[in-house]
Amino acid sequence: RPAGFFHTMSMEHFSPLSDPNSLGTVVDNILPACCGQDGCNNQKHTKPAAEWLESKFGPRKAKQILKRITAYFAWATQQTD
């Protein structure tokens, strides 16, 4: 979603901080996500990302989104090397 009156961009933890296996606030666990009215960051809460994506978009689209997220993490990690 583009930024607008009812939502902004925020940092989203891919693996929720409440998860004991979470990596924490590090480059390969943070994604930009819309926040605000009906924003993804507001809907996901502490759910595992893959589970939430599948419930919101269905298995096929969730798989496509996860592929893009994996590519984003690879890119983001390279930026810190």
PyMOL Python script that loads the backbone (N, CA, C, O; Angstrom):
from pymol import cmd

cmd.read_pdbstr("""\
ATOM      1  N   ARG A   1       0.830  -1.193   0.000  1.00  0.00           N
ATOM      2  CA  ARG A   1       0.000   0.000   0.000  1.00  0.00           C
ATOM      3  C   ARG A   1       0.865   1.244   0.000  1.00  0.00           C
ATOM      4  O   ARG A   1       1.896   1.284   0.671  1.00  0.00           O
ATOM      5  N   PRO A   2       0.466   2.236  -0.729  1.00  0.00           N
ATOM      6  CA  PRO A   2       1.186   3.503  -0.648  1.00  0.00           C
ATOM      7  C   PRO A   2       0.819   4.237   0.645  1.00  0.00           C
ATOM      8  O   PRO A   2      -0.281   4.072   1.173  1.00  0.00           O
ATOM      9  N   ALA A   3       1.741   5.037   1.140  1.00  0.00           N
ATOM     10  CA  ALA A   3       1.444   5.830   2.334  1.00  0.00           C
ATOM     11  C   ALA A   3       0.310   6.795   2.017  1.00  0.00           C
ATOM     12  O   ALA A   3       0.197   7.281   0.892  1.00  0.00           O
ATOM     13  N   GLY A   4      -0.511   7.066   2.992  1.00  0.00           N
ATOM     14  CA  GLY A   4      -1.634   7.962   2.781  1.00  0.00           C
ATOM     15  C   GLY A   4      -2.218   8.422   4.102  1.00  0.00           C
ATOM     16  O   GLY A   4      -1.622   8.218   5.160  1.00  0.00           O
ATOM     17  N   PHE A   5      -3.363   9.031   4.038  1.00  0.00           N
ATOM     18  CA  PHE A   5      -3.989   9.609   5.214  1.00  0.00           C
ATOM     19  C   PHE A   5      -4.277   8.580   6.306  1.00  0.00           C
ATOM     20  O   PHE A   5      -4.104   8.875   7.489  1.00  0.00           O
ATOM     21  N   PHE A   6      -4.709   7.387   5.929  1.00  0.00           N
ATOM     22  CA  PHE A   6      -5.124   6.405   6.920  1.00  0.00           C
ATOM     23  C   PHE A   6      -4.051   5.382   7.275  1.00  0.00           C
ATOM     24  O   PHE A   6      -4.286   4.523   8.125  1.00  0.00           O
ATOM     25  N   HIS A   7      -2.890   5.451   6.652  1.00  0.00           N
ATOM     26  CA  HIS A   7      -1.833   4.515   7.009  1.00  0.00           C
ATOM     27  C   HIS A   7      -0.462   5.083   6.665  1.00  0.00           C
ATOM     28  O   HIS A   7      -0.321   5.942   5.795  1.00  0.00           O
ATOM     29  N   THR A   8       0.530   4.582   7.365  1.00  0.00           N
ATOM     30  CA  THR A   8       1.917   4.962   7.153  1.00  0.00           C
ATOM     31  C   THR A   8       2.744   3.679   7.095  1.00  0.00           C
ATOM     32  O   THR A   8       2.220   2.583   7.293  1.00  0.00           O
ATOM     33  N   MET A   9       4.010   3.826   6.828  1.00  0.00           N
ATOM     34  CA  MET A   9       4.893   2.660   6.837  1.00  0.00           C
ATOM     35  C   MET A   9       5.522   2.532   8.226  1.00  0.00           C
ATOM     36  O   MET A   9       5.804   3.527   8.893  1.00  0.00           O
ATOM     37  N   SER A  10       5.731   1.298   8.636  1.00  0.00           N
ATOM     38  CA  SER A  10       6.353   1.046   9.933  1.00  0.00           C
ATOM     39  C   SER A  10       7.239  -0.193   9.828  1.00  0.00           C
ATOM     40  O   SER A  10       7.197  -0.918   8.834  1.00  0.00           O
ATOM     41  N   MET A  11       8.039  -0.424  10.863  1.00  0.00           N
ATOM     42  CA  MET A  11       8.878  -1.626  10.903  1.00  0.00           C
ATOM     43  C   MET A  11       8.039  -2.792  11.407  1.00  0.00           C
ATOM     44  O   MET A  11       7.363  -2.689  12.431  1.00  0.00           O
ATOM     45  N   GLU A  12       8.090  -3.882  10.688  1.00  0.00           N
ATOM     46  CA  GLU A  12       7.380  -5.103  11.073  1.00  0.00           C
ATOM     47  C   GLU A  12       8.408  -6.187  11.344  1.00  0.00           C
ATOM     48  O   GLU A  12       9.307  -6.414  10.534  1.00  0.00           O
ATOM     49  N   HIS A  13       8.276  -6.849  12.472  1.00  0.00           N
ATOM     50  CA  HIS A  13       9.129  -8.000  12.771  1.00  0.00           C
ATOM     51  C   HIS A  13       8.542  -9.214  12.048  1.00  0.00           C
ATOM     52  O   HIS A  13       7.428  -9.640  12.351  1.00  0.00           O
ATOM     53  N   PHE A  14       9.286  -9.763  11.104  1.00  0.00           N
ATOM     54  CA  PHE A  14       8.830 -10.932  10.353  1.00  0.00           C
ATOM     55  C   PHE A  14       8.552 -12.079  11.321  1.00  0.00           C
ATOM     56  O   PHE A  14       7.486 -12.692  11.282  1.00  0.00           O
ATOM     57  N   SER A  15       9.507 -12.358  12.177  1.00  0.00           N
ATOM     58  CA  SER A  15       9.314 -13.321  13.257  1.00  0.00           C
ATOM     59  C   SER A  15       8.980 -12.500  14.502  1.00  0.00           C
ATOM     60  O   SER A  15       9.825 -11.732  14.963  1.00  0.00           O
ATOM     61  N   PRO A  16       7.785 -12.635  15.056  1.00  0.00           N
ATOM     62  CA  PRO A  16       7.354 -11.774  16.162  1.00  0.00           C
ATOM     63  C   PRO A  16       8.320 -11.831  17.349  1.00  0.00           C
ATOM     64  O   PRO A  16       8.892 -12.881  17.645  1.00  0.00           O
ATOM     65  N   LEU A  17       8.491 -10.714  18.011  1.00  0.00           N
ATOM     66  CA  LEU A  17       9.362 -10.674  19.183  1.00  0.00           C
ATOM     67  C   LEU A  17       8.862 -11.602  20.282  1.00  0.00           C
ATOM     68  O   LEU A  17       9.644 -12.043  21.124  1.00  0.00           O
ATOM     69  N   SER A  18       7.576 -11.900  20.281  1.00  0.00           N
ATOM     70  CA  SER A  18       7.019 -12.800  21.292  1.00  0.00           C
ATOM     71  C   SER A  18       7.418 -14.256  21.051  1.00  0.00           C
ATOM     72  O   SER A  18       7.282 -15.089  21.946  1.00  0.00           O
ATOM     73  N   ASP A  19       7.909 -14.569  19.853  1.00  0.00           N
ATOM     74  CA  ASP A  19       8.358 -15.921  19.527  1.00  0.00           C
ATOM     75  C   ASP A  19       9.712 -16.154  20.185  1.00  0.00           C
ATOM     76  O   ASP A  19      10.634 -15.367  19.970  1.00  0.00           O
ATOM     77  N   PRO A  20       9.859 -17.221  20.987  1.00  0.00           N
ATOM     78  CA  PRO A  20      11.140 -17.466  21.662  1.00  0.00           C
ATOM     79  C   PRO A  20      12.301 -17.674  20.680  1.00  0.00           C
ATOM     80  O   PRO A  20      13.459 -17.512  21.064  1.00  0.00           O
ATOM     81  N   ASN A  21      12.014 -18.025  19.428  1.00  0.00           N
ATOM     82  CA  ASN A  21      13.054 -18.225  18.420  1.00  0.00           C
ATOM     83  C   ASN A  21      13.279 -16.984  17.554  1.00  0.00           C
ATOM     84  O   ASN A  21      14.018 -17.036  16.571  1.00  0.00           O
ATOM     85  N   SER A  22      12.641 -15.873  17.919  1.00  0.00           N
ATOM     86  CA  SER A  22      12.769 -14.645  17.129  1.00  0.00           C
ATOM     87  C   SER A  22      14.219 -14.174  17.108  1.00  0.00           C
ATOM     88  O   SER A  22      14.945 -14.288  18.096  1.00  0.00           O
ATOM     89  N   LEU A  23      14.619 -13.643  15.956  1.00  0.00           N
ATOM     90  CA  LEU A  23      15.966 -13.083  15.809  1.00  0.00           C
ATOM     91  C   LEU A  23      16.073 -11.716  16.467  1.00  0.00           C
ATOM     92  O   LEU A  23      17.177 -11.214  16.674  1.00  0.00           O
ATOM     93  N   GLY A  24      14.947 -11.115  16.795  1.00  0.00           N
ATOM     94  CA  GLY A  24      14.943  -9.787  17.389  1.00  0.00           C
ATOM     95  C   GLY A  24      14.858  -8.701  16.330  1.00  0.00           C
ATOM     96  O   GLY A  24      14.391  -8.936  15.216  1.00  0.00           O
ATOM     97  N   THR A  25      15.311  -7.517  16.690  1.00  0.00           N
ATOM     98  CA  THR A  25      15.266  -6.380  15.780  1.00  0.00           C
ATOM     99  C   THR A  25      16.589  -6.305  15.029  1.00  0.00           C
ATOM    100  O   THR A  25      17.480  -5.533  15.384  1.00  0.00           O
ATOM    101  N   VAL A  26      16.699  -7.114  13.994  1.00  0.00           N
ATOM    102  CA  VAL A  26      17.891  -7.187  13.155  1.00  0.00           C
ATOM    103  C   VAL A  26      17.454  -7.101  11.701  1.00  0.00           C
ATOM    104  O   VAL A  26      16.282  -7.293  11.378  1.00  0.00           O
ATOM    105  N   VAL A  27      18.421  -6.807  10.821  1.00  0.00           N
ATOM    106  CA  VAL A  27      18.108  -6.543   9.412  1.00  0.00           C
ATOM    107  C   VAL A  27      17.342  -7.689   8.741  1.00  0.00           C
ATOM    108  O   VAL A  27      16.486  -7.435   7.893  1.00  0.00           O
ATOM    109  N   ASP A  28      17.630  -8.928   9.099  1.00  0.00           N
ATOM    110  CA  ASP A  28      16.922 -10.027   8.435  1.00  0.00           C
ATOM    111  C   ASP A  28      15.699 -10.505   9.209  1.00  0.00           C
ATOM    112  O   ASP A  28      15.286 -11.659   9.095  1.00  0.00           O
ATOM    113  N   ASN A  29      15.124  -9.593  10.004  1.00  0.00           N
ATOM    114  CA  ASN A  29      13.843  -9.869  10.651  1.00  0.00           C
ATOM    115  C   ASN A  29      12.915  -8.653  10.598  1.00  0.00           C
ATOM    116  O   ASN A  29      11.843  -8.666  11.203  1.00  0.00           O
ATOM    117  N   ILE A  30      13.319  -7.609   9.883  1.00  0.00           N
ATOM    118  CA  ILE A  30      12.522  -6.382   9.816  1.00  0.00           C
ATOM    119  C   ILE A  30      12.093  -6.124   8.372  1.00  0.00           C
ATOM    120  O   ILE A  30      12.905  -6.183   7.448  1.00  0.00           O
ATOM    121  N   LEU A  31      10.820  -5.842   8.197  1.00  0.00           N
ATOM    122  CA  LEU A  31      10.254  -5.510   6.890  1.00  0.00           C
ATOM    123  C   LEU A  31       9.484  -4.209   6.986  1.00  0.00           C
ATOM    124  O   LEU A  31       8.935  -3.897   8.043  1.00  0.00           O
ATOM    125  N   PRO A  32       9.432  -3.438   5.902  1.00  0.00           N
ATOM    126  CA  PRO A  32       8.509  -2.304   5.894  1.00  0.00           C
ATOM    127  C   PRO A  32       7.092  -2.841   5.716  1.00  0.00           C
ATOM    128  O   PRO A  32       6.855  -3.713   4.880  1.00  0.00           O
ATOM    129  N   ALA A  33       6.165  -2.327   6.490  1.00  0.00           N
ATOM    130  CA  ALA A  33       4.767  -2.765   6.384  1.00  0.00           C
ATOM    131  C   ALA A  33       3.848  -1.579   6.642  1.00  0.00           C
ATOM    132  O   ALA A  33       4.176  -0.674   7.409  1.00  0.00           O
ATOM    133  N   CYS A  34       2.708  -1.601   5.997  1.00  0.00           N
ATOM    134  CA  CYS A  34       1.762  -0.513   6.223  1.00  0.00           C
ATOM    135  C   CYS A  34       1.171  -0.652   7.625  1.00  0.00           C
ATOM    136  O   CYS A  34       0.958  -1.753   8.134  1.00  0.00           O
ATOM    137  N   CYS A  35       0.918   0.495   8.215  1.00  0.00           N
ATOM    138  CA  CYS A  35       0.417   0.539   9.583  1.00  0.00           C
ATOM    139  C   CYS A  35      -0.716   1.560   9.611  1.00  0.00           C
ATOM    140  O   CYS A  35      -0.605   2.627   9.007  1.00  0.00           O
ATOM    141  N   GLY A  36      -1.770   1.250  10.284  1.00  0.00           N
ATOM    142  CA  GLY A  36      -2.917   2.156  10.370  1.00  0.00           C
ATOM    143  C   GLY A  36      -4.188   1.389  10.083  1.00  0.00           C
ATOM    144  O   GLY A  36      -4.231   0.170  10.246  1.00  0.00           O
ATOM    145  N   GLN A  37      -5.204   2.081   9.665  1.00  0.00           N
ATOM    146  CA  GLN A  37      -6.491   1.464   9.396  1.00  0.00           C
ATOM    147  C   GLN A  37      -6.329   0.311   8.403  1.00  0.00           C
ATOM    148  O   GLN A  37      -5.934   0.534   7.259  1.00  0.00           O
ATOM    149  N   ASP A  38      -6.624  -0.895   8.822  1.00  0.00           N
ATOM    150  CA  ASP A  38      -6.510  -2.115   8.020  1.00  0.00           C
ATOM    151  C   ASP A  38      -5.086  -2.408   7.552  1.00  0.00           C
ATOM    152  O   ASP A  38      -4.904  -3.158   6.593  1.00  0.00           O
ATOM    153  N   GLY A  39      -4.091  -1.847   8.191  1.00  0.00           N
ATOM    154  CA  GLY A  39      -2.703  -2.078   7.804  1.00  0.00           C
ATOM    155  C   GLY A  39      -2.232  -3.468   8.191  1.00  0.00           C
ATOM    156  O   GLY A  39      -2.695  -4.049   9.173  1.00  0.00           O
ATOM    157  N   CYS A  40      -1.305  -3.990   7.404  1.00  0.00           N
ATOM    158  CA  CYS A  40      -0.789  -5.341   7.660  1.00  0.00           C
ATOM    159  C   CYS A  40      -0.155  -5.452   9.044  1.00  0.00           C
ATOM    160  O   CYS A  40      -0.345  -6.450   9.739  1.00  0.00           O
ATOM    161  N   ASN A  41       0.598  -4.428   9.442  1.00  0.00           N
ATOM    162  CA  ASN A  41       1.253  -4.475  10.739  1.00  0.00           C
ATOM    163  C   ASN A  41       0.231  -4.545  11.868  1.00  0.00           C
ATOM    164  O   ASN A  41       0.483  -5.176  12.894  1.00  0.00           O
ATOM    165  N   ASN A  42      -0.910  -3.908  11.689  1.00  0.00           N
ATOM    166  CA  ASN A  42      -1.952  -3.933  12.704  1.00  0.00           C
ATOM    167  C   ASN A  42      -2.703  -5.265  12.734  1.00  0.00           C
ATOM    168  O   ASN A  42      -3.253  -5.639  13.770  1.00  0.00           O
ATOM    169  N   GLN A  43      -2.730  -5.973  11.627  1.00  0.00           N
ATOM    170  CA  GLN A  43      -3.480  -7.227  11.553  1.00  0.00           C
ATOM    171  C   GLN A  43      -2.655  -8.432  11.978  1.00  0.00           C
ATOM    172  O   GLN A  43      -3.190  -9.378  12.555  1.00  0.00           O
ATOM    173  N   LYS A  44      -1.358  -8.406  11.696  1.00  0.00           N
ATOM    174  CA  LYS A  44      -0.516  -9.572  11.941  1.00  0.00           C
ATOM    175  C   LYS A  44      -0.317  -9.812  13.436  1.00  0.00           C
ATOM    176  O   LYS A  44      -0.339 -10.957  13.887  1.00  0.00           O
ATOM    177  N   HIS A  45      -0.128  -8.762  14.191  1.00  0.00           N
ATOM    178  CA  HIS A  45       0.117  -8.844  15.637  1.00  0.00           C
ATOM    179  C   HIS A  45       1.279  -9.796  15.920  1.00  0.00           C
ATOM    180  O   HIS A  45       2.390  -9.567  15.443  1.00  0.00           O
ATOM    181  N   THR A  46       1.038 -10.851  16.684  1.00  0.00           N
ATOM    182  CA  THR A  46       2.115 -11.776  17.068  1.00  0.00           C
ATOM    183  C   THR A  46       2.052 -13.099  16.309  1.00  0.00           C
ATOM    184  O   THR A  46       2.726 -14.060  16.678  1.00  0.00           O
ATOM    185  N   LYS A  47       1.248 -13.149  15.256  1.00  0.00           N
ATOM    186  CA  LYS A  47       1.142 -14.394  14.477  1.00  0.00           C
ATOM    187  C   LYS A  47       2.409 -14.623  13.656  1.00  0.00           C
ATOM    188  O   LYS A  47       3.053 -13.660  13.240  1.00  0.00           O
ATOM    189  N   PRO A  48       2.773 -15.871  13.420  1.00  0.00           N
ATOM    190  CA  PRO A  48       3.884 -16.148  12.504  1.00  0.00           C
ATOM    191  C   PRO A  48       3.531 -15.619  11.113  1.00  0.00           C
ATOM    192  O   PRO A  48       2.396 -15.762  10.660  1.00  0.00           O
ATOM    193  N   ALA A  49       4.504 -15.010  10.443  1.00  0.00           N
ATOM    194  CA  ALA A  49       4.249 -14.336   9.170  1.00  0.00           C
ATOM    195  C   ALA A  49       3.657 -15.264   8.117  1.00  0.00           C
ATOM    196  O   ALA A  49       2.674 -14.908   7.468  1.00  0.00           O
ATOM    197  N   ALA A  50       4.237 -16.447   7.937  1.00  0.00           N
ATOM    198  CA  ALA A  50       3.749 -17.364   6.901  1.00  0.00           C
ATOM    199  C   ALA A  50       2.287 -17.755   7.167  1.00  0.00           C
ATOM    200  O   ALA A  50       1.473 -17.810   6.245  1.00  0.00           O
ATOM    201  N   GLU A  51       1.978 -18.017   8.413  1.00  0.00           N
ATOM    202  CA  GLU A  51       0.600 -18.384   8.789  1.00  0.00           C
ATOM    203  C   GLU A  51      -0.354 -17.225   8.519  1.00  0.00           C
ATOM    204  O   GLU A  51      -1.434 -17.428   7.964  1.00  0.00           O
ATOM    205  N   TRP A  52       0.035 -16.021   8.905  1.00  0.00           N
ATOM    206  CA  TRP A  52      -0.811 -14.853   8.697  1.00  0.00           C
ATOM    207  C   TRP A  52      -0.996 -14.571   7.211  1.00  0.00           C
ATOM    208  O   TRP A  52      -2.113 -14.308   6.767  1.00  0.00           O
ATOM    209  N   LEU A  53       0.088 -14.623   6.437  1.00  0.00           N
ATOM    210  CA  LEU A  53      -0.010 -14.378   4.996  1.00  0.00           C
ATOM    211  C   LEU A  53      -0.976 -15.352   4.334  1.00  0.00           C
ATOM    212  O   LEU A  53      -1.791 -14.953   3.502  1.00  0.00           O
ATOM    213  N   GLU A  54      -0.887 -16.627   4.700  1.00  0.00           N
ATOM    214  CA  GLU A  54      -1.768 -17.629   4.100  1.00  0.00           C
ATOM    215  C   GLU A  54      -3.226 -17.375   4.468  1.00  0.00           C
ATOM    216  O   GLU A  54      -4.116 -17.539   3.634  1.00  0.00           O
ATOM    217  N   SER A  55      -3.471 -16.975   5.713  1.00  0.00           N
ATOM    218  CA  SER A  55      -4.862 -16.719   6.114  1.00  0.00           C
ATOM    219  C   SER A  55      -5.418 -15.467   5.431  1.00  0.00           C
ATOM    220  O   SER A  55      -6.620 -15.388   5.178  1.00  0.00           O
ATOM    221  N   LYS A  56      -4.568 -14.501   5.135  1.00  0.00           N
ATOM    222  CA  LYS A  56      -5.023 -13.249   4.511  1.00  0.00           C
ATOM    223  C   LYS A  56      -5.111 -13.353   2.992  1.00  0.00           C
ATOM    224  O   LYS A  56      -6.056 -12.843   2.392  1.00  0.00           O
ATOM    225  N   PHE A  57      -4.124 -14.016   2.357  1.00  0.00           N
ATOM    226  CA  PHE A  57      -4.031 -14.008   0.900  1.00  0.00           C
ATOM    227  C   PHE A  57      -4.257 -15.363   0.235  1.00  0.00           C
ATOM    228  O   PHE A  57      -4.375 -15.434  -0.988  1.00  0.00           O
ATOM    229  N   GLY A  58      -4.318 -16.438   1.020  1.00  0.00           N
ATOM    230  CA  GLY A  58      -4.435 -17.772   0.445  1.00  0.00           C
ATOM    231  C   GLY A  58      -3.053 -18.353   0.178  1.00  0.00           C
ATOM    232  O   GLY A  58      -2.074 -17.610   0.105  1.00  0.00           O
ATOM    233  N   PRO A  59      -2.961 -19.683   0.031  1.00  0.00           N
ATOM    234  CA  PRO A  59      -1.659 -20.337  -0.068  1.00  0.00           C
ATOM    235  C   PRO A  59      -0.827 -19.913  -1.276  1.00  0.00           C
ATOM    236  O   PRO A  59       0.386 -19.734  -1.160  1.00  0.00           O
ATOM    237  N   ARG A  60      -1.459 -19.754  -2.417  1.00  0.00           N
ATOM    238  CA  ARG A  60      -0.703 -19.433  -3.639  1.00  0.00           C
ATOM    239  C   ARG A  60      -0.051 -18.049  -3.565  1.00  0.00           C
ATOM    240  O   ARG A  60       1.146 -17.901  -3.813  1.00  0.00           O
ATOM    241  N   LYS A  61      -0.853 -17.043  -3.219  1.00  0.00           N
ATOM    242  CA  LYS A  61      -0.322 -15.686  -3.143  1.00  0.00           C
ATOM    243  C   LYS A  61       0.645 -15.551  -1.967  1.00  0.00           C
ATOM    244  O   LYS A  61       1.637 -14.830  -2.068  1.00  0.00           O
ATOM    245  N   ALA A  62       0.372 -16.229  -0.862  1.00  0.00           N
ATOM    246  CA  ALA A  62       1.281 -16.191   0.289  1.00  0.00           C
ATOM    247  C   ALA A  62       2.657 -16.718  -0.100  1.00  0.00           C
ATOM    248  O   ALA A  62       3.676 -16.175   0.327  1.00  0.00           O
ATOM    249  N   LYS A  63       2.688 -17.765  -0.902  1.00  0.00           N
ATOM    250  CA  LYS A  63       3.964 -18.324  -1.357  1.00  0.00           C
ATOM    251  C   LYS A  63       4.723 -17.302  -2.203  1.00  0.00           C
ATOM    252  O   LYS A  63       5.939 -17.169  -2.065  1.00  0.00           O
ATOM    253  N   GLN A  64       4.024 -16.587  -3.069  1.00  0.00           N
ATOM    254  CA  GLN A  64       4.647 -15.550  -3.899  1.00  0.00           C
ATOM    255  C   GLN A  64       5.199 -14.410  -3.026  1.00  0.00           C
ATOM    256  O   GLN A  64       6.307 -13.924  -3.252  1.00  0.00           O
ATOM    257  N   ILE A  65       4.424 -14.004  -2.045  1.00  0.00           N
ATOM    258  CA  ILE A  65       4.856 -12.926  -1.158  1.00  0.00           C
ATOM    259  C   ILE A  65       6.072 -13.363  -0.347  1.00  0.00           C
ATOM    260  O   ILE A  65       7.017 -12.593  -0.180  1.00  0.00           O
ATOM    261  N   LEU A  66       6.052 -14.596   0.157  1.00  0.00           N
ATOM    262  CA  LEU A  66       7.196 -15.104   0.925  1.00  0.00           C
ATOM    263  C   LEU A  66       8.456 -15.149   0.069  1.00  0.00           C
ATOM    264  O   LEU A  66       9.555 -14.922   0.574  1.00  0.00           O
ATOM    265  N   LYS A  67       8.309 -15.435  -1.203  1.00  0.00           N
ATOM    266  CA  LYS A  67       9.457 -15.441  -2.109  1.00  0.00           C
ATOM    267  C   LYS A  67      10.041 -14.032  -2.219  1.00  0.00           C
ATOM    268  O   LYS A  67      11.260 -13.861  -2.197  1.00  0.00           O
ATOM    269  N   ARG A  68       9.179 -13.031  -2.338  1.00  0.00           N
ATOM    270  CA  ARG A  68       9.649 -11.637  -2.402  1.00  0.00           C
ATOM    271  C   ARG A  68      10.294 -11.212  -1.087  1.00  0.00           C
ATOM    272  O   ARG A  68      11.288 -10.485  -1.089  1.00  0.00           O
ATOM    273  N   ILE A  69       9.737 -11.660   0.028  1.00  0.00           N
ATOM    274  CA  ILE A  69      10.300 -11.332   1.340  1.00  0.00           C
ATOM    275  C   ILE A  69      11.693 -11.943   1.479  1.00  0.00           C
ATOM    276  O   ILE A  69      12.612 -11.291   1.975  1.00  0.00           O
ATOM    277  N   THR A  70      11.850 -13.181   1.045  1.00  0.00           N
ATOM    278  CA  THR A  70      13.161 -13.840   1.086  1.00  0.00           C
ATOM    279  C   THR A  70      14.175 -13.062   0.257  1.00  0.00           C
ATOM    280  O   THR A  70      15.314 -12.875   0.685  1.00  0.00           O
ATOM    281  N   ALA A  71      13.771 -12.607  -0.925  1.00  0.00           N
ATOM    282  CA  ALA A  71      14.660 -11.810  -1.777  1.00  0.00           C
ATOM    283  C   ALA A  71      14.995 -10.479  -1.095  1.00  0.00           C
ATOM    284  O   ALA A  71      16.133 -10.015  -1.167  1.00  0.00           O
ATOM    285  N   TYR A  72      14.019  -9.873  -0.441  1.00  0.00           N
ATOM    286  CA  TYR A  72      14.264  -8.623   0.269  1.00  0.00           C
ATOM    287  C   TYR A  72      15.289  -8.822   1.382  1.00  0.00           C
ATOM    288  O   TYR A  72      16.210  -8.020   1.531  1.00  0.00           O
ATOM    289  N   PHE A  73      15.130  -9.890   2.161  1.00  0.00           N
ATOM    290  CA  PHE A  73      16.084 -10.155   3.251  1.00  0.00           C
ATOM    291  C   PHE A  73      17.492 -10.381   2.698  1.00  0.00           C
ATOM    292  O   PHE A  73      18.466  -9.917   3.290  1.00  0.00           O
ATOM    293  N   ALA A  74      17.612 -11.084   1.578  1.00  0.00           N
ATOM    294  CA  ALA A  74      18.924 -11.295   0.957  1.00  0.00           C
ATOM    295  C   ALA A  74      19.538  -9.953   0.561  1.00  0.00           C
ATOM    296  O   ALA A  74      20.718  -9.706   0.810  1.00  0.00           O
ATOM    297  N   TRP A  75      18.733  -9.091  -0.055  1.00  0.00           N
ATOM    298  CA  TRP A  75      19.210  -7.771  -0.450  1.00  0.00           C
ATOM    299  C   TRP A  75      19.609  -6.949   0.772  1.00  0.00           C
ATOM    300  O   TRP A  75      20.687  -6.354   0.788  1.00  0.00           O
ATOM    301  N   ALA A  76      18.754  -6.907   1.795  1.00  0.00           N
ATOM    302  CA  ALA A  76      19.006  -6.111   2.995  1.00  0.00           C
ATOM    303  C   ALA A  76      20.274  -6.574   3.711  1.00  0.00           C
ATOM    304  O   ALA A  76      21.048  -5.754   4.206  1.00  0.00           O
ATOM    305  N   THR A  77      20.480  -7.875   3.761  1.00  0.00           N
ATOM    306  CA  THR A  77      21.674  -8.416   4.404  1.00  0.00           C
ATOM    307  C   THR A  77      22.930  -7.994   3.645  1.00  0.00           C
ATOM    308  O   THR A  77      23.949  -7.678   4.259  1.00  0.00           O
ATOM    309  N   GLN A  78      22.863  -7.986   2.312  1.00  0.00           N
ATOM    310  CA  GLN A  78      24.008  -7.560   1.502  1.00  0.00           C
ATOM    311  C   GLN A  78      24.355  -6.104   1.748  1.00  0.00           C
ATOM    312  O   GLN A  78      25.522  -5.722   1.659  1.00  0.00           O
ATOM    313  N   GLN A  79      23.359  -5.288   2.056  1.00  0.00           N
ATOM    314  CA  GLN A  79      23.600  -3.872   2.294  1.00  0.00           C
ATOM    315  C   GLN A  79      24.395  -3.631   3.568  1.00  0.00           C
ATOM    316  O   GLN A  79      25.054  -2.600   3.703  1.00  0.00           O
ATOM    317  N   THR A  80      24.337  -4.569   4.500  1.00  0.00           N
ATOM    318  CA  THR A  80      25.027  -4.406   5.775  1.00  0.00           C
ATOM    319  C   THR A  80      26.409  -5.044   5.763  1.00  0.00           C
ATOM    320  O   THR A  80      27.188  -4.850   6.697  1.00  0.00           O
ATOM    321  N   ASP A  81      26.723  -5.803   4.715  1.00  0.00           N
ATOM    322  CA  ASP A  81      28.045  -6.451   4.649  1.00  0.00           C
ATOM    323  C   ASP A  81      29.128  -5.483   4.278  1.00  0.00           C
ATOM    324  O   ASP A  81      30.293  -5.869   4.181  1.00  0.00           O
TER     325      ASP A  81
END
""", "prot")
cmd.dss("prot")
cmd.show_as("cartoon", "prot")
cmd.util.cbc("prot")
cmd.orient("prot")
